[in-house]
Amino acid sequence: MFKGLVSQLKKGSTPTLLLTLLRERPMYGYQMATELARRSHGRLTTSEGSLYPTLHRLEAEGYIEGYWQNAVSGRSRRYYRLTSKGQRIVQAAASDLRRFAETLRNLVPEGA
């Protein structure tokens, strides 16, 4: 039960986390997954099976756009960047997520 709850919390925060990463610079999918894992010290990982459907949904909603770019290796990678709609929404979404995290910290204090 509780493992499912944590999984749902992660799933619900993933779109906002991805938008926040893209606010910094365009990235490709694997790069975003690696960056989430690195910044969370391995606590937030995402599989291709959840990452790409989330990216496709954000793209369909008009928050991000994808484009192909050749890498140094010569391989093409699909990069994503925020659209103007995404730039407008990311600030509010990140603020909402921070308020929610603060609420959780208040409700479940250290040592509880």
Secondary structure by P-SEA (a helix, b strand, c coil): caaaaaaaaaaaaaaaaaaaaaaaccccaaaaaaaaaaaaccccccccccaaaaaaaaaaaccbbbbbbbccccbbbbbbbbcaaaaacaaaaaaaaaaaaaaaaaaccccc
